[in-house]
Amino acid sequence: MKKADIIVTKQNDVDVIKYELKASDVYDDKAADKAASMQCVIPFQYSDEDGKRTITSYVREGMTLEMMFKKTLNKKQVLSIVSGIVSVYEMGTQGIPVSYIVKEPAYVYVNENTYEVKCILIAVKQDVLPLAEIPVFFREIISKMIFDENDKDNYVAKLLSAINATDFSISNFRNYINKEMESIEKPVAQNPVKVNKLGVMNNIQNANRQAQMPSMPPMQPMPPVQGQMPPAPNMPKPQGMPPAPNMPKPQGMPPVQPVQPMQGQMPPVQPMQPMPNAPKPQGMPPVQPVQPMQPMQSMPPVQPVQGQMPPAPNMPKPQGMPPVQPVQPVQGQMPPTPNAPKPQGMPPVQPMSAMPNGGFVGQMGSKPIPHMVRKKTGETINITKPEFSIGKSKTKADYSIEDNPAISRVHCIIVQRDGVNYIKDNNSTNHTYLNGVELAPGKEHLLKNKTLIQMGDEEFTFLLRKGE
């Protein structure tokens, strides 16, 4: 249905959309009766008075899809609108020809709160709408939308790929939209926290013990380890009395050892101090005094570097350290001291030009090689010039696409400047799209890694490095 055949007037904040049937038009009353009960169709009325037949629709709320193109939309809003339009086209499965739908964005209405979509339907028999025109309509809608830059999952490119699929159908497209909507609305599963009652009780008891620790009496000596003789009860400790001089020790009986505390517990608060001149228990080596470190004489003294102060005489060097070697000067500075040995294990400093892979960039990683991959053939197109043109002309384009009439002679140009890549449309007939967004002719747009480029119906993926 042509836009020029529709008359729009305003009556009390209601848009009145009227179509006057021509003499050759055949009104499809059966399809009209089915469509009247559908939520995606705006209510309409058919009248035939004095030989003048009209179909009138009344719109009381909502924005047009054309007005939505001026708003920035996030992923959920975009998918809701596209899902609503898919619902409109699903009327074909219920016996209502989709050619009755008015496909002009100015007559597709969107609720600005729920993003529900409703359309104008004119039930006048006409030619069947070819299936190939349906993805063209969806592609046109996507190309005119303004997308929220905070959505980072590249869903627009995936949406266009689903529209451009060779097996495109309304049912396949519906399945894809449903999956994308579920990925947004599905809440993140959270594992329930299980409470261990026994663990809670243990934690409370440990906390009570720690709170009582400051008021506990001093630690008592540990009981003897199992297998040893317990000490005599109420045995008083000796108070500084020295043993009888030259008292021989009984033979065959080991000296009584103090009870050693178990690991992790406190030793006795007041350990017994040994008496002066008391003999040491057998089996224990005498405590040796700490011997001062002897000077190490195995290393030769450090030879002073020319121009520096010599080291102090007789200064011992620690063992295990290699002698200090003089610093090698960088090329262009003062030559080193004659006969100075080079440090072992270090390669000589090489000039920057001798670095592998062509200098500093080769040391840090692979150099970017901007290129595009043509999805239709899998061909790799290297961007080899500061201004690299793509089109169907053999003589004017650096890369020629001869097998696609939708491509202009010089369709677009990729510009390399200061290590950054840009693309601009060369006023092409079928336009250039970047991630589904139509480019204004002559205006440069930044190319990022894995950007989806579309020229007419040709698709390319822009990559910065080989093998990605």
N, C-alpha and C positions, 0 to 999 in steps of 0.2 A: 504494500500500500504506500503510495507516494505521500510525502509530507504536504505537498501543495494541495492535495484533495481534502485536507482536514481543516476545519474552522474551529478556532478556540475563542471563547468569550468568557467574561467574568460575571457572575451573578451572586451577590452576597457572599463573597469570599469562597465561592465554589467555582472551580474551572469546569466549564461546559465545553466538551469536545464533541463536535458534530461532523458526521460524514453523510453527504447526500449521495444516494445511489443513482447511478446512471441507468439509462433505459436497458443497456445490455447486461447490467449486474443481476446476478441470481442470488437471492438471500438464502442462506443455509440455516433454516429454522431448527433442524435437528441438532446441528453442532452448537447453535446458539443456546438451545435449552440446556445442553450438557455444561457449557462454559459458564452459564449464569450461576451455577452452584459452587464454582471453584473460588477459593480464597485468593488465588494469584491473579484473578481477572477483576478489573474495576467494573462495578455495576453499570449496565447499559440498558437502553430502551429502544425498541424498533417501532417506528410509526409509519403508517401509509395513509395520508390524508390528501384528498383532492389530487391524487396521482403523483404526489411528492413523497418519496420514501426517504427516511433518514434513520441513522443509528446514532444515538446520543449517549455519551458516557459522562458521569458526574464524579469529579475528583474533589474530595473535601479536605484531604490532608496529605502530608508527605512532600518531599522534595523530588525533583526530577533527577534522573541519572546524570543529565547534563550539568546540573548544579553540583552534584557530588564530585565531579571531576575537579572542582576548585578547592576541595578540602583534602588535607593530608590524612590518609587512611592507614591504620595499622593492619597487621596480618589478619586478625579476627574479623575486622570490618570488611576487608577485601573479600575474604572467603565467604562471608555471609551474603554479600551482594551477588557474587558469582553463583553461589548455591541457590539464591532466589531466582536468578535468571534461568538456571538449569531446571528448576521446578516449572517455570513457564513453558519451556520447550518439552517437558515431559507430558504435556497435554496430547502430544502426538500418539502416545501409547493408549489413550482413551478415545481415539477416533476423532479427535479435533485436529484438522490440518494446521501445522505450525505456520503455514503461509498466511493465516488470518491474523497473526500477531503483528502489531505495529512495532517495527524494530528500530525506530528512531529514538536515540537517548533522550530527546525532549519529551517523549510520550511514555517513557518507562519511569515509574514512580517508586521512590525508596523512602521508607519510614526512617527518619533521622535518629530515632531512639532504638528501635529494634532491628533496623536495616532489613526489614521485610520488603520484598519486591512485588509490585503489582503492575500489570500491563494493560494496554488498550487492545481490545479484540474487535475486529470488524469482520463479521461472519458473511463474507461475500465470496462466492466460489471463484477461484483463480488457479493459475498454474501451480503445480506442486513445487515447494521450495527444495532445491537440490541440497543434499547433505553437505556438500563441500562449502556452501555459503554459511553454515552455522558456525564452524570454527573461525571463519573470517570475522563474523560479528563479535565473538568472544575476544579475538585478538585485537580488534579495534578498541574494545572497552578497556582491556589491560593497558594498551599503549597510551591511553589518555588519563589514566589514574596517577595521582601523586602518592607515593608510598612513604611510609614512616622509615627514616634511616636507622631507627633503633632496632628494627627487625633484621637480625644478622644471619638467618638460616638460608638465605638465597632461595626463598620460596617462590619468588616471582619467576625466576628462570625455570624452576620445576613446573610451575603452572603453565608457562608457555610451551614447555616440552610436551606436557599432556595434551594441550590444544593442538599442537602440530604433529601429534602422533599419526602414523599412517593408518592405524586401526581405530581412529577417533570415532566415538559414538556417544550419545547422551548417557547411556547406561554406564559405560566405562568412565566417562568424565564424572558422573555422579559418585561412583565408588572412590575415585581419587579424592574428590572434595570431602567426602565423609571421613576418610582416613586422616586428612589434614586437620579437619575440625576436631576429631577425637584427640589428636596429639596436643591440641591447645586446651581443651576442656577437661581432659582426664587429670584428676588430682594426683599429686605425687604421693605414692604409697609410703606410709610411715610405719615402721615396725613398732608394735605395742611393747611397752616396757613391762617386764614381768618382775614382780616384787618377791624377793626371797625372804620369807619371814625369819628363817633361822639366821640369815646374814644380818638382818636388821637387829635381832636380839643380841648377836655377838658384838655388833658395833656399839650398842647402848652399854653393854657390860664393859667394853674396853674404855669407853668415854668415862664411865664411873670410876674405873681404876685410876685413870690418869688424874681425875679430879681429886682423888684421895691421896695421891703420892706425897704432896708436901707435908701432910700430917702423920705420916708413917714413922715409927721409931727407927733409930739407926739400925743399919744392917748388922745381923749377927753372923759369926763365922759359919761357913758352910758345913754341913754334916759330912762325915767321911764317905768316900766313894765306896760302892758296894765291893765287898771282898777284903776290905781293910778293917783293922781293929778299931772300934770307936774309942775316943778318948775317955779317960776316967772322969766320971761326973764330979763337978765342983772342984776340979783340979785348979789350984791357984797358979797363976803365972809367976815365974821368977821375977823379982823386982831389982834388977841391977846387980845381984850377987854374982861375983865371978866364980867359975868352977875351981876346984882344988887344982893347984899347979901340978903339972906333970902327971895328971891322972890318966892312967892307961885306959883305952877303950876296950870293952869286952870284945873278944874275938868271935867272929862268925855271926855277929848280930849287927845288921845294918842300922845306921843311925835313924832315929825317928824323923821322918820328913813331915814338914807342915802340910796340912791338907790344902790341896790346890783347888781353887774355885772352879766350877764348871764354866764353860765358855758362855759368854753373854750375860754373866751375873757379876755383881760387885765383889771385890775382895774384902777381907775383914777390915774394919775401920782402923784398928790399932794393931798393926803387925808387930811382932816381937823384934827388938833390935839386938843384934849380936853384941856380945861383951868384948871388950878389948882383950887382945892376946888369946882369944878363944881359938882352939884348933878348928879348922874347916872340916866339914863332913867328908868322909872318904867318897871317892867317885866323882867329885866336882873339881874341875881344873881351877887353879888359882886365877883370880882376876888379874889380867895383864894390864899394866898402864898403857895408855894410848901413846904409841910412838909417833914422834913428829915425822912428817913426810920427808923422805930423803930427796935431795936434789937429783934430778934425772940427768945423767951425763951422756946418754946415748945419742942425743941429737946434736949436731954442730950448731954453733951460734949463728944467729940470723945475720946475713950480710946486708949491710945498709944499702939502700938505693941511693944512687947519686943525687945529691942535693938535699938529702934528709939527714936528721940527727942520728948518729949511731946509737944502738941500744946500750943500756947500762952494762958494764962488764960483769961477768960471772952470773948473768941472769939465767937461771935454769929454764928450759922449755919443757912443757908437758909432753909426756910420751904419747905417741900415736898421732901427732899432728904433723902434716907435711910442712916443709919449710915454706915460708912466705915467698911467693914469686913476684917479681916486679910486674906492674901493670903494663900491658901492651898498648902503645898509643894507637889511636885511630889514624887512618891514612890522612895525610895533610898536616899532622901535628909533629912535634919534636920526635926524632927517632929514638928508639929505646936504648937502654944501656948496652954497650957491646958485650957479646958473649952471654947475654942473659937467657937462661933456658925458658922455653915456652911452657905454659901450664899443660899438664897431661890430661887427656880426655876431652879437651875443648877444641872444636874446629876453629880455624882462623876466621875472623870476621870477613864476610864476603860483601862486596859492593852491592847496592840495591839492584843493579842491572843483572847480577849473576843469580838472582833468586829464581827458583823454578816456576814454571807456569806463567812467565811473563811479568814478574814483579810482585808488588804487595798484594794485589787482588788475587793472584794465584795462591798466595799463602793463606788467605782468609777463607776461601771457598770458591765455588764455581761462579764464573762470571755470568750475569744474566744474559740470556739470548732471547729477546722477545720474539714470539711467533704466534701464529693462529693455527688451529686445527679445524678444517672444514668437516662438519659432521656428516655431510652427504657422502663424501668419498674417503674420509679419514686422512686426507692429505695435510701435510705440515707446510705452512707458509712462513718462511723466515722474513722478519722485518729488517731489511738490509740497507735502508736509506733513511736519511733524516726526514724525508717526506715520501712515504710509500703509498701509492695509489692502488685502488682495487676497483675493477669494473670489467665490462665485456669487450672493451676496445683492445685490440692487439698492439696498437702503436702508442696509445696514450696511457694505458694502465700498466703498472709494474707487475701486477698479477691479474691475469685475464680469466674471466668466467664466461666461457662461450656457450655453455649448454643451458643457460637459464635466461629467458627473455625478460624476467622481472628485474634484472640487474641493469643499471644505467651504464653508459659508456665509461664514465669515471664516477663510480657510485659514492665512494668515500675515500678519505685520506687519513693515514696514521702518521702522526708527527712525533719525532723523537727530539727532545730538548732537555738538556741538563740532566740526562739519565732518567727522565720521566717520559712516559708514553701518553699521547692524547689521540683522540679520534674526532673527526668532524665530517658531517654529511656534506656532499658536494652538490647540494640542490638536486638530489636524485628524485626520480618519478615515484618510486615506491617506498622511499624513506629509509632511514637507518635507525635501529633501535638498540639501546644499551640496557640490558637486563629488563627488556620489555617496555622501556620508556623511549618514546620517539624523540630524536634529536632535532634541534632547530638547525636549519642549513647554515653552514659556515661557522658555527660556534664549536670551539674545542671542548671536549669532555675528557676527564681523567680516566685512563684505563688501568684497572687493578688486575691482579692475578686472578685467573679463572672467571673473568667477566664474560657474559654471554652477549655476543654481537649478532644482530639479525639485519640482513640487507634484503628487503622484500621478503621472500620466504626462504632465503638461504641463511643457515645458522653456522656460526663460528664460535670457538672458545679461545679467548686470548690467554696466553700463558707466558710467564717471565723466564722460566728455566726449562731446559730439556728434561724429558722423562717424567714430568708431573702429570 
